[in-house]
Amino acid sequence: MERSVGLRERKKEATRQAVHEAALRLTVEHGFDQLTVEAVADAAGISRRTFSNYFAGKEDALLHGDEQQIGELVRAVRERPAEEAAWTALRAAMTQFAVRVAPPEREWAVRTRLALRHPSLLARQLANHAALESDLAEAVAARRTPVRPVVLAAAFLSSLRIAMRMWIEEDLAREPVEVIDEVLDEMGRSFA
């Protein structure tokens, strides 16, 4: 029974990923404003109704990769040794996350640029980040930190957001991890 549940969940995740990739590809090809749920469902080989079982709208489908990465980052923080200081754990988890997840730079850049240009995507992305902030604050709550966990989580996420924007503005000239490390070093001086 457990094996079939695992298989079912893997199939569901494969469908979610296929829909996300179709949404991203169609957005790059035709633009976000031209993207329709029907076109995404068709490109992913599913019905409109099946699409609705997985995502509330095209924004959710397009930002699914962000949500997956959010979950990976929170797991990486929770897996860090309990005795680590909060900022140290966040930094180390970010390094682990970058190696383990290694998302395609192009996809990061596309999603970030789209969110900056489209209010509905930006709103959805901000909602994702608010949830991540809460999850990260919970994950570091028992660790040593000179500030409240929610302040630390917000500062960490602001640093990531700033780094990604800088990376985009530099036209992807460096590795994203280099820019992230640079900004986290600067912000971390307050928390070390």
Phi, psi and chi 1 to 4 in degrees:
 res  aa     phi    psi   chi1   chi2   chi3   chi4
   1 MET       -  -47.3  179.6   70.6  173.7      -
   2 GLU   -60.6  -37.1 -176.1  177.8  -45.0      -
   3 ARG   -65.0  -40.9 -169.5  169.3  163.5  180.0
   4 SER   -69.3  -35.0   67.0      -      -      -
   5 VAL   -64.6  -41.7  171.1      -      -      -
   6 GLY   -61.7  -42.8      -      -      -      -
   7 LEU   -64.8  -43.6  176.7   61.2      -      -
   8 ARG   -60.4  -44.4 -171.2  175.8  -45.6  127.9
   9 GLU   -65.3  -39.2  -71.1  -53.4  -47.1      -
  10 ARG   -64.1  -39.7  -74.5 -166.4  -55.4  -85.5
  11 LYS   -65.4  -40.8  -74.9 -177.4  176.6 -176.9
  12 LYS   -63.0  -43.3  -74.9 -179.2 -179.5  179.9
  13 GLU   -66.2  -36.6 -174.5   49.6   41.3      -
  14 ALA   -63.8  -39.0      -      -      -      -
  15 THR   -65.6  -45.7  -60.0      -      -      -
  16 ARG   -56.9  -44.7  -80.0 -173.5 -159.8   91.6
  17 GLN   -64.8  -40.9 -171.6   62.8   31.2      -
  18 ALA   -63.4  -40.6      -      -      -      -
  19 VAL   -66.7  -43.5  172.2      -      -      -
  20 HIS   -59.1  -48.1  164.7   66.0      -      -
  21 GLU   -63.6  -38.2  -71.0  171.0    6.3      -
  22 ALA   -65.2  -42.7      -      -      -      -
  23 ALA   -62.7  -43.5      -      -      -      -
  24 LEU   -64.4  -46.6 -169.2   60.3      -      -
  25 ARG   -62.0  -46.3 -178.8  176.6   43.2   76.2
  26 LEU   -66.2  -33.7  -69.5  173.1      -      -
  27 THR   -66.9  -42.7  -61.3      -      -      -
  28 VAL   -63.9  -41.1  168.6      -      -      -
  29 GLU   -73.7  -39.4  -69.3  172.3    5.2      -
  30 HIS  -120.8  -12.0  -55.0  -71.6      -      -
  31 GLY    95.4  150.7      -      -      -      -
  32 PHE   -65.2  -38.7  179.6   71.9      -      -
  33 ASP   -64.6  -25.9  -67.2  -31.0      -      -
  34 GLN   -89.6   -9.9  -54.1  -52.0  -46.5      -
  35 LEU   -70.8  131.6 -174.9   66.8      -      -
  36 THR  -123.7  153.9   64.7      -      -      -
  37 VAL   -60.8  -39.9  167.6      -      -      -
  38 GLU   -61.6  -43.0  -70.0   75.3   13.9      -
  39 ALA   -65.1  -40.1      -      -      -      -
  40 VAL   -64.9  -47.0  173.5      -      -      -
  41 ALA   -59.3  -45.3      -      -      -      -
  42 ASP   -61.5  -45.2 -171.5   48.9      -      -
  43 ALA   -65.0  -29.4      -      -      -      -
  44 ALA   -88.0   -6.0      -      -      -      -
  45 GLY    75.9   32.4      -      -      -      -
  46 ILE  -130.4  168.3   60.0  171.7      -      -
  47 SER   -83.4  164.6   70.0      -      -      -
  48 ARG   -59.9  -39.9  168.3   67.4  168.5   90.9
  49 ARG   -64.4  -42.4 -178.1  177.1  175.0  169.6
  50 THR   -63.2  -41.0  -59.6      -      -      -
  51 PHE   -52.6  -46.8  177.3   98.2      -      -
  52 SER   -65.4  -22.9  -63.6      -      -      -
  53 ASN   -71.3  -22.1  -70.3  -23.1      -      -
  54 TYR  -105.5  -36.5  -71.1   94.3      -      -
  55 PHE  -137.9  146.6  -62.4  106.5      -      -
  56 ALA   -77.0  -26.8      -      -      -      -
  57 GLY  -169.3 -178.0      -      -      -      -
  58 LYS   -66.1  -30.3   64.9 -177.1 -173.7  177.9
  59 GLU   -61.9  -45.2  -65.8   84.6   -0.2      -
  60 ASP   -62.6  -42.1  -70.5  -21.5      -      -
  61 ALA   -64.0  -42.4      -      -      -      -
  62 LEU   -67.7  -35.8 -163.7   56.5      -      -
  63 LEU   -95.5   10.1  -66.3  175.6      -      -
  64 HIS   -55.6  -38.3  176.0   67.2      -      -
  65 GLY   -60.4  -39.8      -      -      -      -
  66 ASP   -59.9  -44.8  -80.8   -8.1      -      -
  67 GLU   -63.9  -38.0  -67.7  173.8    5.6      -
  68 GLN   -63.5  -43.9  -66.9  -57.8  102.1      -
  69 GLN   -65.5  -37.1  -68.7  171.2  -10.9      -
  70 ILE   -58.8  -47.7  -75.2  168.7      -      -
  71 GLY   -61.1  -41.0      -      -      -      -
  72 GLU   -63.6  -42.0  -74.0  -66.9  -39.1      -
  73 LEU   -65.2  -44.4 -179.3   57.3      -      -
  74 VAL   -62.7  -42.2  171.7      -      -      -
  75 ARG   -61.2  -41.3  -86.6 -171.0  -71.1  -73.7
  76 ALA   -63.1  -38.3      -      -      -      -
  77 VAL   -65.8  -45.1  171.5      -      -      -
  78 ARG   -65.2  -27.1  -71.7 -171.9  172.8  130.9
  79 GLU   -81.8   -9.2  -69.5  170.6   -2.6      -
  80 ARG   -69.7  151.4  -61.7  -60.1  -53.1  162.9
  81 PRO   -55.8  137.5  -23.4   32.6      -      -
  82 ALA   -60.8  -28.3      -      -      -      -
  83 GLU   -79.4  -10.0   65.3  -82.3   -1.1      -
  84 GLU   -67.4  142.7  -85.5 -175.8  -24.9      -
  85 ALA   -64.1  155.2      -      -      -      -
  86 ALA   -58.8  -49.8      -      -      -      -
  87 TRP   -64.3  -39.2 -170.6 -101.1      -      -
  88 THR   -61.4  -43.2  -56.4      -      -      -
  89 ALA   -64.4  -41.9      -      -      -      -
  90 LEU   -62.9  -45.4  -72.5  166.7      -      -
  91 ARG   -62.3  -47.0  -71.4  -67.3  -52.9  -93.0
  92 ALA   -64.5  -39.4      -      -      -      -
  93 ALA   -64.2  -38.2      -      -      -      -
  94 MET   -63.8  -41.0 -175.8   61.5 -144.9      -
  95 THR   -64.1  -46.9  -59.1      -      -      -
  96 GLN   -58.9  -46.6  -88.6 -177.4  -73.7      -
  97 PHE   -58.1  -45.8  165.8   78.1      -      -
  98 ALA   -61.6  -37.4      -      -      -      -
  99 VAL   -75.3  -44.6  169.4      -      -      -
 100 ARG   -71.9  -43.8 -168.7  164.6   63.1 -168.4
 101 VAL   -85.4  -42.3  174.7      -      -      -
 102 ALA    37.6   61.8      -      -      -      -
 103 PRO   -67.8  152.1   24.3  -30.6      -      -
 104 PRO   -62.4  129.8  -10.8   18.2      -      -
 105 GLU   -57.6  -38.8  -69.3  179.0   13.4      -
 106 ARG   -60.0  -42.7 -177.3  176.1  174.4  -85.1
 107 GLU   -64.7  -42.9 -173.0  174.7  -35.3      -
 108 TRP   -57.0  -48.0  -91.0   10.3      -      -
 109 ALA   -63.4  -43.9      -      -      -      -
 110 VAL   -61.5  -48.7  166.7      -      -      -
 111 ARG   -63.6  -41.8  -76.1 -165.1  -46.5 -109.7
 112 THR   -65.4  -45.5  -58.4      -      -      -
 113 ARG   -62.8  -42.1  -75.1 -178.6  176.6  136.9
 114 LEU   -62.1  -44.7  -73.8  168.5      -      -
 115 ALA   -62.6  -36.3      -      -      -      -
 116 LEU   -68.8  -24.9  -69.2  171.9      -      -
 117 ARG   -99.4  -16.9  -73.1 -167.0  -48.4 -104.9
 118 HIS  -124.1  113.4  -63.6  -78.2      -      -
 119 PRO   -55.2  -37.7  -24.6   33.1      -      -
 120 SER   -68.2  -36.0   62.8      -      -      -
 121 LEU   -70.9  -41.5  -84.9  176.2      -      -
 122 LEU   -61.4  -42.7 -175.3   57.8      -      -
 123 ALA   -60.9  -43.6      -      -      -      -
 124 ARG   -66.9  -40.1 -177.0   65.9  179.6  109.0
 125 GLN   -65.8  -39.8 -166.1  174.0   53.2      -
 126 LEU   -64.4  -36.8  -70.1  173.2      -      -
 127 ALA   -64.2  -41.4      -      -      -      -
 128 ASN   -60.2  -43.1  -74.9  -10.9      -      -
 129 HIS   -69.0  -33.0  -73.2 -158.8      -      -
 130 ALA   -65.1  -41.4      -      -      -      -
 131 ALA   -65.1  -41.6      -      -      -      -
 132 LEU   -63.0  -42.0  174.0   57.7      -      -
 133 GLU   -57.5  -44.8 -176.1  177.8  -61.5      -
 134 SER   -64.2  -44.9  176.6      -      -      -
 135 ASP   -63.9  -41.4  -70.2  -13.0      -      -
 136 LEU   -67.6  -40.4  -75.4  176.4      -      -
 137 ALA   -60.0  -42.1      -      -      -      -
 138 GLU   -64.8  -39.9  179.9 -175.0  -52.2      -
 139 ALA   -67.3  -28.5      -      -      -      -
 140 VAL  -103.9    1.4  -61.3      -      -      -
 141 ALA   -56.6  -35.1      -      -      -      -
 142 ALA   -88.4   -0.6      -      -      -      -
 143 ARG   -92.7  161.8  -64.5  174.8 -175.5  -87.1
 144 ARG   -71.6  125.0 -173.3  173.2   29.5   90.0
 145 THR  -152.4  141.1  176.4      -      -      -
 146 PRO   -76.6   -7.3   26.3  -31.8      -      -
 147 VAL  -132.7  170.2  -62.9      -      -      -
 148 ARG   -60.2  144.6  -75.6  177.4  -85.1 -172.6
 149 PRO   -55.2  -37.6  -28.1   35.8      -      -
 150 VAL   -68.1  -34.2   70.6      -      -      -
 151 VAL   -66.9  -44.2  172.3      -      -      -
 152 LEU   -62.0  -46.2 -174.0   71.6      -      -
 153 ALA   -62.1  -42.1      -      -      -      -
 154 ALA   -64.5  -41.7      -      -      -      -
 155 ALA   -64.8  -41.4      -      -      -      -
 156 PHE   -61.9  -48.1 -179.1   75.0      -      -
 157 LEU   -68.2  -35.6  -69.8  176.4      -      -
 158 SER   -62.0  -39.7  -68.6      -      -      -
 159 SER   -61.6  -43.9  -62.4      -      -      -
 160 LEU   -63.7  -42.5  -64.7 -178.0      -      -
 161 ARG   -62.9  -44.4 -161.5  167.3   33.3 -106.5
 162 ILE   -62.4  -44.5  -69.5  165.3      -      -
 163 ALA   -61.4  -43.5      -      -      -      -
 164 MET   -65.7  -38.8  -68.0  -50.6  -65.0      -
 165 ARG   -65.9  -42.1 -169.8  166.1 -164.9  161.8
 166 MET   -60.6  -43.7  -73.1  172.1   59.3      -
 167 TRP   -59.3  -44.1  178.0   62.6      -      -
 168 ILE   -64.5  -45.2  -65.4  -65.2      -      -
 169 GLU   -65.4  -29.4  -71.4  170.0   -3.0      -
 170 GLU   -79.3    2.8  -68.3  176.5   -0.2      -
 171 ASP    59.5   42.6 -156.7   25.3      -      -
 172 LEU    60.6   30.5  -39.9 -178.3      -      -
 173 ALA   -66.8  -29.6      -      -      -      -
 174 ARG  -119.0  172.1  -61.0 -173.9  -79.6  164.4
 175 GLU   -69.0  141.9  -68.6  -67.1  -42.1      -
 176 PRO   -58.8  -35.1    8.2  -14.5      -      -
 177 VAL   -63.5  -34.4  172.7      -      -      -
 178 GLU   -61.8  -45.9  -72.9  178.3   53.8      -
 179 VAL   -67.2  -42.2 -177.0      -      -      -
 180 ILE   -60.0  -47.9  -70.1  168.6      -      -
 181 ASP   -59.3  -42.7  -78.7  -17.9      -      -
 182 GLU   -59.8  -47.1  179.5 -177.9  -59.9      -
 183 VAL   -70.2  -40.2  174.0      -      -      -
 184 LEU   -65.5  -35.5  -72.9  174.4      -      -
 185 ASP   -60.2  -46.2  -75.3  -14.5      -      -
 186 GLU   -64.5  -47.2 -164.3  170.3  -29.1      -
 187 MET   -68.0  -38.0  179.8   67.0   82.5      -
 188 GLY   -64.7  -19.7      -      -      -      -
 189 ARG   -56.1  -28.2  -70.3 -175.5 -165.3  114.8
 190 SER   -78.5  -19.1  -56.8      -      -      -
 191 PHE  -115.8   -6.7  -58.8  111.8      -      -
 192 ALA   -78.4      -      -      -      -      -
